[in-house]
């Protein structure tokens, strides 16, 4: 018996990562797992074969990592998020496990290309945008830093939607990413928790006069776990992402079945399982809002039951929970965790309220992601009480005790009590979930320095006054493994050649690139990498969209969710301005430019969908106008997701981060683009402020209103007619759009859009137009000087170390969670 067997460990020595071992594993997996041979296997079969081969090598590390957490009785961090936008897993896992090249060579010797096989993988459709991608980066960083971290979410069968563009309009299709199975996950049918809804609450007193509450006559759904291993980078640590799938509490009703009504027999099961069917159901209907609330409670309840079960396997005293467990609420979606924890501690563990509340508030922390009051989640009390009657009672008691504390420190201030109450009293009573999360957490963090200060000064000013130490800043970050090492292999190779490999886990090492900005040979090589990435994107655009693009044009990129405050519309006004200048004979003065846009609009967001249509209408006219030639191209790339971002970002030269100042919490696309050598044009909003501070004012293009000037302008009374009257070019652009120049099939199509701009212009698109156009001319001036542009691009890359998600997670671990690394190798 070998040494590992004697210790009771599994021996994985046969899972080596040399080429010959991998070839044997591939052959075995193809035969015994996929059930094919080399003569019948399709490319998708080979993808699954390769994925299973990689997963085998994750397992040993995963098991030993989990065992080490138990052996050291480590405090764990549980990250609760309704989204995890992890994208594709194959390449990321190969790079993190450090056997990308042996696997590529093994496949090549067997007659297959890893580059083709990896394209078969579907993006995991577990998120929508920045919130979910941030969560995925954080899981990567926790594993890389050897922190005992777990992600909890929902295993959506269908993603938000797959976006197609038909006749310029967004058309939504189901995103069935699980159609061909998911080789990365492990079903855990034994990990099953009961989640209750509706019913009623019975209250009674025991012999000692203590109140008890029983939640009875409920409807029940079972939550079943699916586990996905999350590898750290070259450190043998593998953490877990546990996603919940809804299962009917009974397979089907036998009475209906015996009566021959097969549809009714399985109806209850189908209704139950709808909970994990789709990401973000349409919440504009009562049924949709009910389903959304049920989704949030479903995954929170299952997660907390699982956390407590894991804790109690090795600890007898529930009051020690905050010493061993930290739970992070990623936005307000999991805020129901606060009353759920109280429900479990008070109703199930029979703790007194005061003790249970102390445990709860020392366990939870909350990340706020928005400054927009309309985006702060609320639930109608009537709906909430019908769905979760016991939790409504608990929230009412939390609020009563909290307002009692506020009243004692600010007697007689009824306005303050109303503003801070968890319940809003304007019209129909609502539960303000952000208020609940703040009251129930020991720390609340913003996600950029400006965002955090605005939280303290505006939407949560009363809470900051009452809890002066509770709100802190932790600026968002991105993982350099995915967003540079994987996204941009040629640039990664060049960087490694110049400064070594340490930057992949210590991104501030990029600072060593600064001197090379003055090195003409390095600038030449850096420029060549960018040109190669642009050429690859040009070929993809031609292949998929049949649009010819100049590789030597300025690649001007805006890729993000379509929303009025992100101001894709301002970008389009600039596009039409350039078009008019070319048509008027100023083409010689204009730098050739390719405008690349991508992003999804929420299905119910009519204005955002109209902006997508406008972008495509403008593209159709400009791209076919012989007067323009190849000076200007507009490309809208459909179905923006992680894989699309990985195609676009390495080729980008100008990063559009042009949201109305004070409205973007942080942004992470701005970080990804700058890390890959794109210069930012943007407002002083979100993390743009910190990017400017890091890269220097001379290496970023800042324009437009600041947060303070936006506030001042609105207080004075903003009149959108003033910027229109001040600019002949703006008048011409608006008239062309309004008159149907870009929509001859429907000349009135954009009148509602233009009327809103001229009447309100809430997002100051018109007032920032002139400064934006002038800033774009500064962009062109620098771009004409290729050496100067490349110097600034290199300095952007060199100064992005602050924006690593590793730094963000270290901040969370030290300032909020109190979690320490558990290292099987060096944590450095």
C-alpha positions in Angstrom: 0.0 0.0 0.0 1.4 3.4 -0.9 1.8 6.4 1.4 -1.4 8.2 0.2 -3.5 5.0 0.7 -2.2 4.6 4.2 -3.4 8.1 5.0 -6.8 7.3 3.6 -6.3 9.5 0.6 -7.1 8.6 -3.0 -4.1 8.1 -5.3 -4.3 10.2 -8.4 -0.8 9.7 -9.6 -2.1 8.2 -12.9 -3.5 11.7 -13.7 -0.2 13.2 -14.7 -0.1 16.2 -17.1 2.5 15.1 -19.6 1.5 14.6 -23.2 1.4 10.8 -23.1 -0.7 10.6 -19.9 -3.2 13.1 -21.4 -3.4 11.1 -24.6 -4.3 8.0 -22.5 -6.8 9.9 -20.5 -8.4 11.3 -23.7 -8.7 7.8 -25.3 -10.2 6.4 -22.1 -12.7 9.2 -21.6 -13.8 9.1 -25.3 -14.6 5.4 -25.0 -15.8 5.0 -21.4 -17.6 8.3 -20.7 -18.6 9.7 -24.1 -19.2 6.3 -25.6 -17.5 6.9 -28.9 -14.4 5.9 -30.8 -12.2 8.1 -33.0 -14.1 7.1 -36.1 -17.6 8.1 -34.9 -16.7 11.0 -32.5 -17.8 14.5 -33.5 -16.1 17.7 -32.5 -18.6 18.1 -29.7 -17.7 14.6 -28.5 -14.1 15.7 -28.4 -14.9 18.8 -26.5 -16.7 16.7 -23.8 -13.8 14.2 -23.9 -11.3 17.0 -23.3 -13.4 18.6 -20.6 -13.8 15.4 -18.7 -10.0 14.8 -19.0 -9.4 18.2 -17.5 -12.0 17.7 -14.8 -10.3 14.5 -13.7 -7.3 16.6 -12.9 -9.3 19.1 -11.0 -10.8 16.4 -8.7 -7.7 15.5 -6.8 -6.9 19.1 -6.1 -10.6 19.8 -5.2 -10.9 17.0 -2.7 -7.6 17.8 -1.0 -8.5 21.5 -0.9 -11.8 20.8 0.8 -10.2 18.3 3.2 -7.6 20.9 4.2 -10.4 23.4 5.1 -11.9 20.9 7.5 -8.5 19.8 8.9 -7.6 23.5 9.7 -11.1 24.4 10.8 -10.8 27.4 8.5 -13.3 30.3 8.5 -15.2 30.2 5.2 -16.5 32.9 3.0 -19.8 32.2 1.2 -20.5 34.5 -1.7 -24.3 34.7 -2.4 -25.0 36.0 -5.9 -28.0 35.6 -8.2 -25.5 35.6 -11.1 -22.2 34.0 -12.0 -21.2 34.9 -15.5 -18.3 32.4 -15.8 -18.3 32.1 -19.6 -16.4 29.1 -21.0 -14.4 27.0 -18.7 -12.0 24.8 -20.8 -9.2 27.2 -21.6 -9.4 28.9 -18.2 -9.0 25.6 -16.4 -6.1 24.5 -18.7 -4.2 27.7 -18.0 -4.9 27.7 -14.3 -3.9 24.0 -14.0 -0.8 24.8 -16.1 -1.2 22.1 -18.7 -2.6 24.1 -21.7 0.4 23.2 -23.9 0.6 19.4 -23.0 -3.2 19.1 -23.7 -2.9 21.0 -27.0 0.0 18.8 -28.0 -1.8 15.6 -27.0 -4.9 16.6 -29.1 -2.7 17.6 -32.0 -0.9 14.2 -32.0 -4.4 12.6 -32.1 -5.4 14.7 -35.1 -7.4 17.5 -33.4 -6.9 21.2 -32.7 -7.6 22.5 -29.2 -8.4 25.9 -30.8 -11.3 24.4 -32.7 -12.5 22.2 -29.8 -12.7 25.0 -27.3 -15.0 27.0 -29.6 -17.6 24.2 -29.2 -18.2 25.0 -25.6 -21.3 27.1 -24.8 -20.9 30.1 -22.5 -22.5 29.2 -19.1 -25.6 31.3 -19.1 -25.6 32.1 -15.4 -25.6 35.9 -15.6 -26.4 39.0 -17.4 -23.6 41.5 -17.1 -21.1 43.2 -14.8 -22.6 41.9 -11.6 -22.3 38.3 -12.6 -18.9 38.7 -14.3 -17.6 40.4 -11.1 -18.8 37.4 -9.1 -16.9 35.0 -11.4 -13.7 37.0 -11.1 -14.0 37.0 -7.4 -14.4 33.2 -7.3 -11.2 32.9 -9.4 -9.3 35.2 -7.1 -10.5 33.5 -3.9 -9.1 30.2 -5.3 -5.9 31.8 -6.5 -5.3 33.4 -3.1 -6.0 30.1 -1.3 -9.0 31.6 0.5 -11.7 29.1 1.6 -14.4 30.6 -0.6 -17.7 29.2 -1.9 -20.1 30.6 -4.5 -23.8 30.0 -4.1 -26.3 30.7 -6.9 -29.0 29.2 -9.1 -28.4 26.6 -11.9 -30.5 28.4 -14.5 -31.6 26.0 -17.3 -32.0 29.0 -19.6 -29.9 32.2 -19.6 -31.3 35.7 -20.0 -31.7 35.2 -23.7 -29.7 34.7 -26.9 -29.8 37.9 -28.8 -30.3 37.9 -32.6 -30.5 41.0 -34.7 -33.3 40.8 -37.3 -33.8 43.8 -39.6 -31.9 45.8 -37.0 -34.1 44.8 -34.1 -33.2 42.8 -31.1 -34.9 39.4 -31.1 -34.8 37.2 -28.0 -34.4 33.5 -28.2 -34.1 30.9 -25.3 -30.5 30.4 -24.3 -30.5 26.7 -23.6 -26.9 26.4 -22.6 -27.5 23.0 -21.0 -28.8 21.4 -24.2 -25.7 19.2 -24.7 -25.0 18.7 -21.0 -22.4 20.4 -18.8 -19.3 18.3 -18.3 -17.9 20.6 -15.6 -20.6 20.0 -12.9 -21.3 17.3 -10.5 -24.9 16.6 -9.6 -25.4 16.0 -5.8 -28.8 14.4 -5.5 -28.0 13.6 -1.8 -27.6 17.4 -1.1 -31.3 18.3 -1.0 -33.0 21.0 1.0 -36.7 21.8 1.5 -37.7 25.3 0.7 -41.1 26.6 1.7 -43.5 29.2 0.4 -46.9 30.7 1.2 -48.9 29.0 4.0 -49.6 30.7 7.4 -48.0 31.3 10.7 -49.3 29.9 14.0 -48.1 31.6 17.2 -48.2 30.1 20.7 -46.5 30.5 24.1 -44.6 27.7 25.8 -44.8 26.9 29.5 -42.2 29.6 30.2 -44.2 32.2 28.4 -41.9 32.4 25.4 -43.4 33.1 22.0 -43.0 30.4 19.3 -43.9 30.6 15.6 -44.7 27.7 13.3 -44.9 28.2 9.6 -47.4 25.6 8.3 -49.6 24.7 5.4 -46.8 25.6 3.0 -46.0 24.8 -0.6 -42.7 23.1 -0.8 -39.9 22.9 -3.4 -36.7 20.9 -3.2 -33.4 22.5 -3.9 -30.8 20.1 -5.3 -27.1 21.0 -5.5 -24.8 21.0 -8.5 -21.1 21.6 -7.8 -18.6 23.1 -10.2 -14.9 23.2 -9.2 -13.2 26.6 -9.5 -9.4 26.2 -9.8 -6.9 28.7 -8.5 -3.9 29.7 -10.7 -1.1 27.2 -10.5 -1.5 26.6 -6.7 -3.4 23.3 -6.5 -6.3 25.1 -4.7 -9.8 24.3 -6.1 -12.9 25.9 -4.5 -16.5 25.2 -5.2 -19.4 26.9 -6.8 -22.7 25.3 -5.7 -25.7 26.1 -7.8 -29.3 25.0 -6.8 -31.8 23.4 -9.2 -35.5 23.3 -8.2 -37.0 19.8 -8.0 -40.7 19.0 -7.3 -41.3 17.8 -3.8 -43.1 14.9 -5.4 -42.4 13.4 -8.8 -46.0 13.5 -9.8 -49.5 13.2 -8.3 -50.4 9.5 -8.5 -54.2 10.2 -8.2 -54.2 12.2 -11.4 -52.0 9.6 -13.1 -54.3 6.7 -12.3 -57.3 8.8 -13.6 -55.5 9.1 -16.9 -54.8 12.8 -16.6 -51.1 12.7 -17.4 -50.7 16.5 -17.8 -52.1 17.3 -14.4 -50.1 14.4 -12.9 -46.8 16.3 -13.6 -48.1 19.9 -13.4 -47.1 20.5 -9.8 -43.7 19.1 -10.5 -43.3 21.4 -13.5 -44.5 24.5 -11.7 -42.0 23.8 -8.9 -39.1 23.4 -11.3 -39.8 26.7 -13.0 -38.0 28.3 -10.2 -34.6 27.5 -11.7 -35.7 27.5 -15.3 -34.8 31.0 -16.5 -32.5 33.9 -15.4 -34.5 37.0 -14.6 -38.1 36.3 -15.5 -40.0 39.2 -16.9 -41.0 41.0 -13.7 -43.4 43.5 -15.3 -46.3 41.0 -14.6 -47.6 39.9 -11.2 -46.6 36.3 -12.0 -43.2 37.3 -13.1 -42.6 39.3 -9.9 -43.7 36.3 -7.8 -41.3 34.0 -9.6 -38.4 36.5 -9.2 -39.1 36.7 -5.4 -39.4 33.0 -5.2 -36.1 32.6 -7.0 -34.3 34.9 -4.6 -35.7 33.1 -1.5 -35.2 29.7 -3.0 -31.4 30.0 -3.5 -30.9 31.9 -0.2 -32.9 29.4 1.9 -31.1 26.4 0.4 -27.7 28.1 0.7 -28.2 29.1 4.4 -29.4 25.6 5.3 -26.4 24.2 3.6 -24.0 26.6 5.4 -25.5 25.8 8.8 -25.4 22.0 8.0 -21.7 22.3 7.1 -21.0 24.3 10.2 -22.8 22.0 12.5 -20.9 18.9 11.3 -17.9 20.2 13.2 -19.2 22.7 15.7 -21.8 22.2 18.5 -22.3 25.9 19.5 -24.3 27.9 17.0 -23.2 31.1 18.7 -19.7 30.6 17.2 -21.1 30.9 13.6 -19.7 34.4 12.9 -16.2 33.1 13.9 -16.3 30.5 11.3 -18.7 31.8 8.6 -18.8 35.1 6.6 -21.6 35.6 4.1 -21.4 38.3 1.4 -24.6 39.5 -0.2 -23.8 40.5 -3.8 -26.4 43.3 -4.3 -29.8 43.1 -2.8 -31.0 39.9 -4.5 -29.8 37.8 -1.6 -30.9 40.3 1.1 -33.7 37.9 2.1 -30.9 36.0 3.8 -31.2 38.4 6.8 -34.7 37.4 7.8 -34.0 33.8 6.7 -31.1 33.5 9.1 -33.3 34.9 11.9 -36.0 32.4 11.0 -33.5 29.5 11.2 -31.9 30.8 14.5 -35.1 31.8 16.3 -37.7 29.3 15.0 -35.5 26.3 14.5 -32.6 26.7 16.9 -34.8 28.3 19.5 -32.4 31.2 20.2 -33.6 34.4 21.8 -34.0 37.3 19.4 -31.2 39.4 20.8 -28.6 36.6 20.5 -29.9 35.6 17.0 -29.7 39.2 15.8 -26.1 39.5 17.1 -25.1 36.3 15.2 -26.9 37.5 12.0 -25.4 40.9 11.9 -21.9 39.7 12.6 -22.2 37.1 9.8 -23.5 39.2 6.9 -22.0 41.9 4.8 -23.5 43.6 1.8 -22.2 45.0 -1.5 -24.1 47.8 -3.1 -23.9 48.1 -6.9 -26.1 51.0 -7.8 -26.8 54.7 -7.0 -30.0 54.8 -9.0 -33.0 54.9 -6.6 -35.2 53.2 -9.2 -32.8 50.3 -9.3 -32.8 49.7 -5.6 -34.9 46.5 -5.1 -38.2 46.8 -3.3 -41.1 44.3 -2.8 -44.8 45.1 -2.3 -45.7 44.1 1.3 -48.8 42.3 0.1 -46.9 40.1 -2.4 -44.1 39.4 0.1 -46.5 38.6 2.9 -48.4 36.2 0.7 -45.3 34.4 -0.4 -43.2 34.5 2.8 -45.6 35.3 5.7 -43.1 34.4 8.5 -40.4 36.5 7.0 -42.6 39.5 6.8 -43.2 39.2 10.5 -39.5 39.0 11.1 -38.7 42.0 8.9 -41.4 44.0 10.8 -39.8 43.1 14.1 -36.3 44.0 12.8 -37.7 47.3 11.6 -39.5 48.0 14.9 -36.4 47.4 16.9 -34.2 49.4 14.5 -36.5 52.4 14.4 -36.7 52.3 18.2 -32.9 52.7 18.3 -33.0 55.5 15.7 -35.8 57.3 17.7 -33.7 57.1 20.9 -30.7 58.8 19.3 -32.8 61.3 17.2 -36.0 61.9 19.2 -38.8 63.7 17.5 -37.3 63.4 14.0 -40.3 61.7 12.2 -38.7 62.5 8.8 -35.6 60.6 9.6 -37.6 57.6 10.8 -39.6 57.6 7.6 -36.4 57.8 5.4 -34.6 55.0 7.3 -37.5 52.6 7.7 -37.2 49.3 6.0 -40.8 49.9 4.8 -41.6 52.7 2.4 -44.9 54.4 3.1 -45.4 56.2 -0.3 -48.6 54.7 -1.7 -48.5 50.9 -1.6 -46.2 49.8 1.2 -43.0 48.2 0.0 -40.0 46.5 1.7 -36.8 48.3 0.8 -34.3 45.5 0.5 -31.2 47.7 0.5 -32.3 49.1 3.9 -32.8 45.6 5.2 -29.3 44.6 4.0 -27.7 47.6 5.6 -29.4 47.1 8.9 -28.6 43.3 8.9 -24.9 43.6 8.0 -21.8 44.5 9.9 -20.2 46.1 6.8 -21.6 47.7 3.6 -19.2 48.4 0.7 -19.3 50.5 -2.4 -17.4 49.3 -5.5 -15.4 52.4 -6.4 -14.1 55.4 -4.5 -16.6 57.9 -6.1 -19.5 55.4 -5.8 -18.8 54.9 -2.0 -18.6 58.6 -1.3 -21.9 59.2 -3.2 -23.5 56.4 -1.2 -22.5 58.2 2.0 -23.6 61.6 0.7 -26.8 60.7 -1.1 -28.9 57.5 -1.1 -27.5 56.2 2.3 -26.6 59.5 4.0 -28.9 58.8 6.9 -27.4 55.4 7.4 -23.9 56.7 7.2 -24.7 59.2 9.9 -26.2 56.5 12.1 -23.5 53.9 11.4 -20.4 56.1 10.6 -18.0 53.1 10.4 -20.3 50.7 8.4 -19.9 51.9 4.8 -16.5 51.4 3.3 -15.0 51.2 -0.2 -13.6 48.2 -2.0 -13.0 49.1 -5.6 -14.0 46.3 -8.1 -11.4 44.4 -10.0 -10.9 41.8 -12.8 -8.9 38.6 -12.9 -5.8 39.0 -15.0 -5.9 35.2 -15.6 -9.1 35.5 -17.7 -8.8 39.1 -19.0 -5.2 39.2 -20.0 -3.5 35.8 -19.8 -6.3 34.0 -21.6 -7.8 36.9 -23.6 -4.6 38.2 -25.1 -2.0 35.4 -25.3 0.4 37.4 -27.6 0.4 40.4 -25.3 0.8 38.1 -22.2 3.8 36.4 -23.9 5.4 39.8 -24.6 4.9 41.0 -21.1 6.2 37.8 -19.6 9.3 38.1 -21.8 10.0 41.5 -20.4 9.2 41.3 -16.7 8.6 37.6 -15.9 5.5 35.6 -15.0 4.7 37.0 -11.5 2.2 39.6 -12.9 -0.4 36.8 -13.4 -0.9 36.7 -9.6 0.6 40.1 -8.6 -0.8 42.5 -11.2 1.1 45.5 -9.8 4.2 43.9 -11.3 3.0 45.5 -14.6 4.5 48.7 -13.2 7.8 47.3 -14.4 6.6 47.9 -18.0 6.7 51.7 -17.6 10.3 52.2 -18.7 9.5 50.2 -21.9 7.0 52.8 -23.0 10.1 54.8 -24.0 11.7 51.8 -25.8 11.1 52.1 -29.6 11.6 48.4 -30.1 9.1 47.4 -27.4 6.6 49.9 -28.8 7.0 48.3 -32.2 6.4 44.8 -30.8 3.4 46.1 -28.7 1.9 47.7 -31.8 2.4 44.5 -33.7 0.4 42.5 -31.1 -2.4 45.0 -31.3 -2.5 44.8 -35.1 -2.6 41.0 -35.0 -5.5 41.1 -32.6 -7.3 43.6 -34.8 -6.7 41.4 -37.9 -8.3 38.5 -36.1 -11.3 40.5 -35.2 -11.6 41.9 -38.7 -11.8 38.3 -40.0 -14.4 37.4 -37.4 -16.5 40.4 -38.4 -16.3 39.5 -42.1 -17.0 35.9 -41.4 -20.1 36.4 -39.2 -21.5 39.8 -40.2 -20.2 40.2 -43.8 -18.8 43.7 -43.1 -15.4 44.7 -44.5 -13.3 46.6 -41.9 -10.0 48.4 -42.3 -7.4 46.9 -40.0 -5.6 50.2 -39.9 -8.7 52.1 -38.7 -9.1 53.2 -35.1 -11.1 50.5 -33.3 -13.5 52.5 -31.2 -15.4 50.1 -28.8 -18.4 50.4 -26.6 -19.5 47.0 -25.2 -21.9 46.8 -22.3 -25.6 46.4 -21.4 -27.7 48.8 -23.4 -29.1 51.5 -21.1 -29.9 55.2 -21.4 -27.4 56.2 -18.6 -24.6 54.3 -20.3 -25.3 56.7 -23.3 -24.8 54.5 -26.4 -26.9 57.3 -27.8 -24.2 59.9 -27.3 -21.8 57.6 -29.2 -24.3 57.3 -32.1 -24.6 61.1 -32.2 -20.8 61.3 -32.7 -21.0 58.6 -35.4 -23.5 60.7 -37.4 -21.4 63.8 -36.8 -18.4 62.0 -38.4 -20.6 60.8 -41.2 -21.8 64.4 -41.9 -18.2 65.7 -41.9 -17.2 63.1 -44.4 -20.1 63.8 -46.7 -19.3 67.5 -46.5 -15.8 66.9 -47.9 -13.8 66.8 -44.6 -12.8 63.2 -45.1 -9.1 64.0 -45.4 -9.2 65.5 -41.9 -10.8 62.4 -40.3 -8.9 59.4 -38.9 -10.4 56.2 -40.4 -12.6 54.7 -37.6 -14.5 51.5 -36.9 -17.2 51.9 -34.3 -17.8 48.5 -32.6 -20.9 48.2 -30.3 -22.3 45.2 -28.5 -24.8 44.7 -25.7 -28.2 43.4 -24.8 -31.3 45.4 -23.9 -33.7 44.0 -21.3 -36.7 42.5 -23.1 -39.1 45.0 -21.5 -36.9 48.1 -22.0 -38.4 49.6 -25.2 -36.1 52.6 -25.3 -32.9 50.5 -25.1 -34.2 48.3 -27.9 -34.9 51.3 -30.0 -31.3 52.4 -29.5 -30.1 49.1 -30.8 -32.4 49.5 -33.8 -31.0 53.1 -34.4 -27.4 51.7 -34.2 -28.2 49.2 -36.9 -30.1 51.6 -39.1 -27.1 54.1 -38.9 -24.7 51.2 -39.7 -26.8 50.2 -42.7 -26.7 53.6 -44.2 -23.1 54.5 -43.5 -21.6 51.1 -44.4 -23.2 51.2 -47.8 -22.7 54.9 -48.7 -20.0 55.2 -51.4 -19.3 58.7 -50.3 -17.9 57.3 -47.1 -15.8 54.6 -48.7 -13.9 52.7 -46.0 -13.3 55.8 -43.8 -16.0 54.9 -41.4 -17.7 51.6 -40.4 -20.3 50.9 -37.7 -20.5 47.3 -36.5 -23.1 46.0 -34.0 -22.0 42.6 -32.7 -25.0 40.5 -31.6 -25.3 38.4 -28.5 -22.7 40.0 -26.3 -21.3 37.5 -23.8 -17.9 36.6 -22.2 -16.7 34.9 -25.3 -17.6 37.8 -27.5 -15.8 40.1 -25.1 -12.7 37.9 -25.3 -12.8 38.4 -29.1 -13.3 42.2 -29.0 -11.3 43.5 -26.1 -7.7 42.6 -27.2 -8.4 44.4 -30.5 -9.9 47.6 -29.0 -7.9 50.8 -29.1 -10.5 53.3 -27.7 -12.7 52.3 -24.8 -16.0 54.2 -24.5 -16.9 54.7 -20.9 -19.3 57.6 -21.3 -22.0 57.2 -18.7 -23.7 60.2 -17.1 -21.4 61.2 -14.2 -22.7 59.9 -10.9 -24.7 57.0 -12.3 -22.1 54.2 -13.0 -21.2 52.5 -9.7 -17.9 51.2 -10.9 -17.7 49.4 -14.2 -15.3 46.5 -15.0 -15.3 46.7 -18.8 -13.3 49.9 -18.4 -10.6 47.9 -16.5 -10.6 45.0 -19.0 -10.1 47.3 -22.0 -7.4 49.4 -20.4 -5.5 46.3 -19.3 -5.4 45.2 -22.9 -4.0 48.5 -24.2 -7.1 50.5 -25.0 -7.2 54.2 -24.1 -10.3 55.3 -22.3 -12.6 58.1 -23.4 -15.0 58.7 -20.5 -16.6 60.8 -17.9 -15.4 61.1 -14.3 -17.8 58.4 -13.3 -17.4 55.1 -11.4 -13.9 53.6 -11.5 -12.9 55.9 -14.4 -11.8 58.3 -11.6 -9.4 55.8 -10.2 -8.2 54.7 -13.6 -7.3 58.4 -14.4 -5.5 58.6 -11.1 -3.5 55.5 -11.9 -2.6 56.0 -15.6 -2.3 59.8 -15.4 -4.4 62.5 -16.9 -2.3 62.6 -20.1 -3.1 59.0 -20.9 -6.9 59.1 -20.7 -9.5 61.3 -22.4 -11.9 62.8 -19.9 -14.8 65.0 -20.9 -18.2 66.2 -19.8 -20.0 67.0 -16.6 -18.7 65.8 -13.2 -21.0 64.5 -10.5 -21.1 67.9 -8.8 -21.8 69.8 -12.0 -24.6 67.4 -12.9 -26.2 68.1 -9.6 -25.7 71.9 -10.0 -27.1 71.9 -13.5 -30.3 70.0 -12.4 -30.8 72.3 -9.4 -30.5 75.4 -11.7 -33.1 73.9 -14.1 -31.6 72.3 -17.2 -33.1 73.2 -20.6 -32.1 70.8 -23.4 -32.8 73.5 -26.0 -29.7 75.4 -25.0 -27.1 72.9 -26.2 -29.1 72.3 -29.4 -29.2 76.0 -30.2 -25.5 76.3 -29.5 -24.4 73.7 -32.1 -25.3 73.6 -35.8 -23.8 70.1 -36.0 -26.0 68.8 -33.2 -29.1 70.3 -34.9 -28.2 68.6 -38.1 -27.7 65.2 -36.5 -31.0 65.4 -34.5 -32.9 66.5 -37.6 -31.5 63.6 -39.7 -32.5 61.0 -37.1 -35.9 62.7 -36.5 -36.8 63.1 -40.2 -36.2 59.4 -41.1 -32.9 59.8 -42.9 -31.8 56.5 -41.3 -35.2 55.0 -41.3 -36.8 55.6 -44.7 -39.1 52.6 -44.2 -40.6 54.3 -41.1 -39.7 58.0 -40.9 -41.4 58.5 -37.5 -39.6 55.6 -35.8 -37.3 57.7 -33.7 -39.6 60.6 -32.9 -40.3 59.3 -29.3 -36.5 59.1 -28.7 -35.9 62.6 -30.0 -38.9 64.1 -28.2 -37.6 62.7 -24.9 -34.1 64.1 -25.6 -35.5 67.6 -26.5 -37.9 67.7 -23.6 -36.0 66.1 -20.7 -32.6 64.8 -21.7 -32.3 63.3 -18.2 -29.0 61.7 -18.9 -27.5 65.0 -20.3 -26.6 63.5 -23.7 -27.1 66.8 -25.4 -25.3 68.9 -22.8 -22.2 66.7 -23.0 -22.3 66.5 -26.8 -20.0 69.4 -27.6 -17.3 68.4 -25.1 -17.5 64.8 -26.2 -17.0 65.8 -29.9 -14.1 68.0 -28.9 -12.6 65.2 -26.9 -12.9 62.8 -29.8 -10.9 65.3 -31.9 -8.2 65.0 -29.2 -8.4 61.3 -29.7 -7.8 61.6 -33.4 -4.9 64.0 -32.9 -3.1 61.5 -30.7 -4.0 58.5 -32.9 -2.2 60.2 -35.9 1.0 60.0 -33.8 1.3 56.2 -33.7 4.4 56.4 -31.4 2.7 58.6 -28.9 -0.5 56.5 -28.9 1.4 53.3 -28.3 3.3 55.0 -25.5 0.0 55.9 -23.8 -1.4 52.5 -24.4 1.6 50.8 -22.8 1.4 53.1 -19.8 -2.3 52.2 -19.4 -1.4 48.5 -19.3 1.5 49.2 -16.9 -0.7 51.0 -14.4 -3.6 48.7 -14.1 -2.3 46.7 -11.2 -4.7 48.3 -8.7 -7.6 46.9 -10.7 -6.9 43.2 -10.1 -9.7 41.2 -8.4 -6.9 39.7 -6.3 -6.5 43.1 -4.7 -10.3 43.5 -4.3 -10.5 40.1 -2.6 -7.6 40.8 -0.3 -9.4 43.9 0.8 -12.6 42.0 1.5 -10.7 39.3 3.4 -8.9 41.8 5.6 -11.4 44.6 6.0 -14.7 42.6 6.1 -14.5 38.9 6.2 -11.6 38.1 8.6 -10.8 35.1 6.4 -7.2 33.8 6.1 -5.6 31.7 3.3 -5.3 28.0 3.7 -2.2 27.1 1.8 -1.2 23.7 0.5 1.6 25.4 -1.5 3.1 28.9 -1.1 0.3 31.5 -1.1 2.7 33.9 -2.7 
